Each structure stands twice: as C-alpha cells, then as structure tokens.
Amino acid sequence: MPLWSRVSRRALLVIAGTVLPAVTAAAWLILHTLRADYLTAPVRRDDLQVLVQATGKLEAVKSVSVGAQVSGQITALHVANGDRVEKGQLIAEIDDSNQINELRIAQAALQVFKAQRAAKVAALKKSSLAYQRQ
C-alpha cells in the first residue's frame, strides 16, 4: 500500500503548508546571495586611457650633483625634476634672512671694535700727553 493512501489528506496539507514556504524561502535566499553586483556607468564619448602598473627601479640617464655656497631653506624652486637647465639659470631661491642677520651681527661687532679702537687711541693720546707733562 502506498504512503499516500495511509496519510490523511489533512496531514498532507499541513506538511505541504510548512515545507513549501520553507523551500521557497531557502531558494529565494540562495538566489539573492549568489546574485552578482555590477558596476555601471553612463555611456559617454571620451579618449581611451591606458593604465600601466609596473614595479622596478628607475635610474636617470645622467645624474648631476649640484652644490651651493650657502645653506638655508628653499623659498622658491624654479625647475622640476628632469628639466633641462642652462648655465647661469636660476634654479632655486634660498631664504636669506639668516645671512642678513649674520651680516648685521658682524657689522655691529665691527662698530664695537671701531669704538674700542677709538677709545684706546684716545687713552693712548691722553697717556702720552700726561707723560710729556711730567
């Protein structure tokens, strides 16, 4: 005797009423989690661009060492890396406030030494006049 004949019609409806929604919910979850998400953009005319990624070490064709007679902070840079430069071309401007301050300090020290010399010359003259009076 088949299984369907032994099970009442009411039991089959209860089973179908619980199993069918469970199978439907499981199928819906599986199908929606497997759905691919696509990145889209509006169609437009544009130039073709190619991006190249590479690893490695770049080396210059010719490397030149540039030295300076003064040091300080660079306030303006007039060339970029890789630019061709001519002899005598201004490459960078260096903040000159430190050199100006050092110059002023040296000028003040020179004035002090001149004043000390003048005082010693006056003291020598006074001493020689005092010596001549004796």
C-alpha positions as semicolon CSV with decimal commas, in nm:
position;residue;x (nm);y (nm);z (nm)
1;M;0,000;0,000;0,000
2;P;0,149;0,342;-0,097
3;L;0,240;0,606;0,158
4;W;-0,020;0,850;0,022
5;S;-0,302;0,619;0,095
6;R;-0,207;0,579;0,461
7;V;-0,162;0,955;0,528
8;S;-0,473;1,164;0,567
9;R;-0,547;1,449;0,337
10;R;-0,529;1,696;0,625
11;A;-0,176;1,582;0,722
12;L;-0,063;1,626;0,360
13;L;-0,194;1,983;0,357
14;V;-0,014;2,064;0,684
15;I;0,309;1,918;0,552
16;A;0,274;2,099;0,219
17;G;0,185;2,423;0,401
18;T;0,506;2,416;0,607
19;V;0,755;2,259;0,366
20;L;0,660;2,462;0,059
21;P;0,720;2,806;0,223
22;A;1,047;2,681;0,378
23;V;1,175;2,556;0,041
24;T;1,062;2,880;-0,127
25;A;1,239;3,095;0,137
26;A;1,559;2,888;0,109
27;A;1,558;2,914;-0,270
28;W;1,499;3,290;-0,254
29;L;1,790;3,339;-0,010
30;I;2,025;3,127;-0,220
31;L;1,938;3,305;-0,544
32;H;1,970;3,655;-0,393
33;T;2,302;3,589;-0,219
34;L;2,453;3,449;-0,540
35;R;2,340;3,748;-0,748
36;A;2,636;3,941;-0,891
37;D;2,664;4,315;-0,836
38;Y;2,779;4,503;-1,147
39;L;2,946;4,842;-1,150
40;T;2,773;5,055;-1,411
41;A;2,834;5,398;-1,558
42;P;2,653;5,610;-1,813
43;V;2,776;5,586;-2,172
44;R;2,988;5,884;-2,287
45;R;3,245;5,968;-2,551
46;D;3,598;6,008;-2,417
47;D;3,961;5,944;-2,503
48;L;4,091;5,596;-2,445
49;Q;4,324;5,584;-2,149
50;V;4,557;5,302;-2,061
51;L;4,687;5,248;-1,710
52;V;5,017;5,067;-1,676
53;Q;5,134;4,941;-1,344
54;A;5,487;4,815;-1,304
55;T;5,743;4,763;-1,035
56;G;6,111;4,823;-1,063
57;K;6,379;5,083;-1,018
58;L;6,411;5,389;-1,242
59;E;6,754;5,534;-1,293
60;A;6,848;5,864;-1,452
61;V;7,030;5,872;-1,783
62;K;7,266;6,135;-1,649
63;S;7,297;6,247;-1,288
64;V;7,449;6,581;-1,191
65;S;7,550;6,688;-0,844
66;V;7,461;7,048;-0,762
67;G;7,634;7,226;-0,476
68;A;7,574;7,560;-0,312
69;Q;7,797;7,804;-0,131
70;V;7,522;7,886;0,118
71;S;7,267;7,680;0,301
72;G;6,915;7,755;0,414
73;Q;6,552;7,687;0,341
74;I;6,441;7,697;-0,021
75;T;6,167;7,957;-0,070
76;A;6,112;7,907;-0,444
77;L;6,208;7,627;-0,681
78;H;6,223;7,733;-1,048
79;V;6,288;7,391;-1,206
80;A;6,124;7,050;-1,179
81;N;6,288;6,711;-1,158
82;G;6,410;6,614;-1,504
83;D;6,408;6,969;-1,652
84;R;6,699;7,078;-1,866
85;V;6,886;7,376;-1,724
86;E;7,126;7,622;-1,882
87;K;7,447;7,759;-1,735
88;G;7,367;8,056;-1,513
89;Q;6,993;7,974;-1,493
90;L;6,824;8,047;-1,160
91;I;6,733;7,710;-1,010
92;A;6,615;7,797;-0,660
93;E;6,583;8,086;-0,417
94;I;6,709;8,040;-0,063
95;D;6,571;8,227;0,237
96;D;6,837;8,490;0,308
97;S;6,713;8,607;0,649
98;N;6,982;8,404;0,834
99;Q;7,260;8,554;0,622
100;I;7,118;8,906;0,665
101;N;7,107;8,858;1,043
102;E;7,465;8,727;1,046
103;L;7,575;9,029;0,836
104;R;7,406;9,271;1,079
105;I;7,569;9,098;1,377
106;A;7,910;9,120;1,206
107;Q;7,853;9,490;1,122
108;A;7,756;9,561;1,485
109;A;8,067;9,377;1,607
110;L;8,279;9,585;1,365
111;Q;8,127;9,905;1,508
112;V;8,208;9,783;1,861
113;F;8,571;9,713;1,762
114;K;8,599;10,055;1,595
115;A;8,462;10,222;1,908
116;Q;8,703;10,024;2,129
117;R;8,993;10,121;1,899
118;A;8,891;10,488;1,912
119;A;8,870;10,468;2,293
120;K;9,217;10,308;2,311
121;V;9,360;10,566;2,071
122;A;9,212;10,842;2,291
123;A;9,352;10,671;2,606
124;L;9,694;10,643;2,439
125;K;9,685;11,012;2,343
126;K;9,584;11,108;2,697
127;S;9,858;10,893;2,844
128;S;10,122;11,030;2,608
129;L;10,017;11,390;2,689
130;A;10,032;11,309;3,061
131;Y;10,377;11,156;3,011
132;Q;10,501;11,462;2,820
133;R;10,386;11,691;3,105
134;Q;10,599;11,505;3,355
